[in-house]
Structure formats: structure tokens, C-alpha cells
Amino acid sequence: MLAVAGALLLLGLVVNLIVTFATDGPNSLLRWLVAPTIALITAMVVALLDALNPADREPGRLDVSVVVAIAVVLLGVGVGGFALTAGAEYTAGYLSGNESGEDRLVKPVGKTAAGFTFTVSNVTYTSHFTRVELVIVNKGNDTAQLPLDADATFTSADGNTVRADPGRSNWPGDFPPGSTQETTIVFKGHLPKGLKTATLTLRPGEAPITLGGIALSN
């Protein structure tokens, strides 16, 4: 009974991980409850059928009531299943960069540069990352490219810097004319505590694109 429920639980967790990397990450608690719920219900049904059909039991097996059988399933599959689910969610959040966290942005900050309008709409501090959400509008008449690499930085006034992780970021390669796209840059780590303002630099070099004066709450 527990082996069948465990197999269903493992299958559900694998499916959830696949869905996580195909979408925006583990933001929906409901999706993560599907696997243990299915495993739990299946195991309870098996327990009920087993308890209600004593004639099918092998000689010498311990006779247990339906209530006891359900209690065992709840403890063995329910608690263990939710523990495994939490672990899988933690792992998926770390690998994708979509960990939950707290929005530290006081108010949106916007700027027009290089034919684009940039608006910082969210700055979230997670357990391992700083996630900056940007709304980018291509004001030009042609498709434009704005690559994102590890040189993109989030910097405090005292010079402390965290660098972008392109692999965890959600950044399109092309920006069609007139398009509005929501993007996310994931930076490794955090700036020091007590920071009040920061500067986002998207393209260092001779013609940098910077958004300064990003006010952050404590």
C-alpha cells in the first residue's frame, strides 16, 4: 500500500519539477499539493478495501480497523509526502531562481535610453538571490537586441555589487518594435543590509544603460 502511494508521490514530484522549468517557477502552492494528495487518496482507498475484505487476507496477518489503517496512511504518506514536496519545491526554486521572497522596492523607477523605456517594477530578496523585474518597451521602429550577460550588475552606493545570472534570468533575445515585455534578472546574493538605494546597470561599457535611485525598504 505504502509502496504504491510512494511511487505515485515520486511520479507527481517529477512532473511538478518538469512543469516548474517549463513555466515561471514554483509559484503555485496548489500544484505542489497535487502529488501528495493523489498519493494519499490512493493509499486510503487501498487501505479501506483491504480492511473491508478480511476474507482476502493471508492467515496470520494483523487485523486492523479502517480508522487505524487511515491513520497509518496519513502519518506515513501524508507527512512524508509533504516533507518530500517541500524539499522538491526548495530545490526547484534554487535551480530556477524563482524562490519566494519579499518585495523591497519602495516605488517603480523608470528611464528611457537607447530606444527603450525601462521600468523597475519589483526587487525581491529571496534566500539566495536578488530578483529584479523590469518592464521594457521598445520605442523604435525595428526589432532590437539587448543581450543580458554576467556583466549586468546591481550596485549599492558604497560600491558593493551583485552580478546577474543569465541562466536563471528570464530575458528575451529580441525586442520587436512597439513591444512591451516583462523581464526578470536574477542576481546572485544580496547587497548589504540597511541599503536605501541601488543602481541597476544593464550594459556596462562605453554606452552603459543604468537606472539609478532605486529606493529599497529595510
Beta strands, then each sheet from edge to edge (+ up, - down):
strand 1: 101-103
strand 2: 109-113
strand 3: 116-126
strand 4: 129-138
strand 5: 144-145
strand 6: 153-156
strand 7: 161-163
strand 8: 174-175
strand 9: 180-188
strand 10: 197-201
strand 11: 210-215
sheet 1: 1+ 3- 2+
sheet 2: 1+ 3- 4+ 9-
sheet 3: 5+ 8-
sheet 4: 7+ 6- 10+ 11-
end
